[in-house]
């Protein structure tokens, strides 16, 4: 039987000169032909004396992979989330048994046959010891919460939220305060916190260019005195009670805007009327990511309670100290020098004036040195010197993260 021949089309229909000539032929007996090419040139099957057409797309559809132009497989990716577990707790001292193994066995005999049971372990939370039982769903964990030992009254399983609440109540009220500047007067700040309630402990942890303060008050009822933000002097700090759930914590960082083009040296105290009018609940002005200065940026991050409040504030603009300041989305890029979202630093008039003054000082440096004269030096000349790519719109340096603790995009 004669070999079957085929005519090979150009690989790129828009540029035929890059493909093989239109009259180029190849034989099916050629060993170099294999895989998809071989299937193209195989003898066509016949059905009742008639030829059956077989398309390339039919062959590909039978494969779990898609073939792309370079011959490599392309997959349909699916995101697989981590499975969540649901714990419940029983006070260790109230479980029957004289040893840890006996107590764990007693718990297992009580709830181990419930669907979705995963494991048991002993945990100490604050100063209370518990046996923690884990289930694969909230429904299965809820079923186990109803179980009790026959001869033990008024003692039962409790949920994770109840453990957190019980711990917070017994240990007073704990508050995490973010965004404290590194130059804060710690003794004076402690006296300020004591005006709310007696402080039983206070710890400072460095987070990037700020402190995160963990303060514990004597009374659990002190939580009613704090909202989303704490005003201290001309600063505003974000506050998070330690008993917030993960969902509540994430909600406080979900709806945020950026207030841009602020005058130099603007403090959160000066923006409080604007933030209040826009129904904002926090106001944070980050520090510049510069090794030589600890100046404030020329923009502020503001968080809102809902998407409705956030969207209502977005179209509003203000005139403040002779400057127009605007709301923009939190990830909008701004001028590294003046904080405006309307231009790059290369086109910033303030930056160019600073550059001109620095260049003038450098040009006359020998004369100034000869006569012992000291020309005025712009406060922000170091910020100009550190910026190289003025036209670069690549992802900015992280500063404050509205979804995690203290880092996000400017």
C-alpha positions, 0 to 999 in steps of 0.5 A: 500500500502506498504511503499517505501524504499530506500537505503541511500548512504554515504554523502561523497563518499571519506570517506564512514565510515563517512556516514550511512551504505550502507544497511540502509533503511528508510520509506517514512512514517517516519515524519523525512523525509521532504523537499529534502529528501522527494522528493527523496523518493516520489512515481514516477509518471507514464506516460502511464504505464511507470515510469518517472525518476525525477532527484534531479537536476531537482527539484533544477533547479526549485528553485531560490536558489541553495542548498549547502551541509550544507542545506543553500542557496547559491545565485548568487550575482549581483553588483548594482551600485548607480544611477547617476544624472546629474545637470544643473544650471540657474543663480538665479537672471535672473529667472523671479519671485519675490520670491524663490518659484516663480523662482522655479515654472518658471524653472519647467514650462520651463523644468519640462515636459522633460523626466527624470526630478527629482527635483529642489533646490537652491544652492550657489556656491562660491558667485553665486546663482543658481537653480539646476535642476537634471535629470536621464541621460546625454541625458535628461540634454542635452535636458534641456540645450537648453531651454531659457526664451523667454524674456531673452537673452544671459542667459541660463542653464549651466552644472556642468563643466561650473559652476566649470570652471566659479567659478575657473576663477572668484576666480583665480586658486586654487591648492591642494598640497599633501604629504607636511611633517609636519616639512615643513617651512611654511613661506618659502614655501609660499615665494616659491609659490609666485614666481609663482603668488601672493597667495591670500590664503593658508590653511594647513590640516593634513592628516595622517603624512602629510599636504594637502595644499590648495592654491589660486593664484590671476590669473586663468592663473597660472594653466599653470605653474603646472603639476602633480608634484611640486618640492620644495627643495629635495621634490616632491609633488603631485598637483591637480587643484581644477577644475579637474573632478572626472575622471581626478583626478582618472586618475592621480592615476590609473597607478602607480609603486613602486620603491624598495630597495632605499638607506637609506635617499633617497630623491625624488630629487635624483630620478628625473633622474630615474623617468624622464627617465621612463616617470613618472610624480610624485614621492612620498616617504612616511614616516614610520608609526612609533610613534618614528621616522619620517624617510622616507621609503625605497621605492617610489610611481611613477605615470604614464600617461598611462598603456603603459608608466607604463608597459614599465618601469616595467622590468627596474632595476637600480644601485643607490649608490651601490644598485640595485633598482627595479620597482614592482607593487604598491601593492607588499609587501616589507621588513619593514626595507630595502624596498626590495621586494626580502625578508622578514625582518627576512632575511634582512641582514641590519636588522640582523646587527642592531639586533646584535648591539643592543643585544651586547649593551644590553649584555654589558650595566652594564659595559658601565654604570659602566664606563660612556661609551655610545656605538653607537646606531643604528638609526633604532633600534626602527624600529626593536623593533616595528616589531613582526611578521617577517614571517607574510605576512598578509595585511600590515599597510596602508600608502599611497593610490594611489586611494584616498587621502593619504592611501594605502598598503605598 
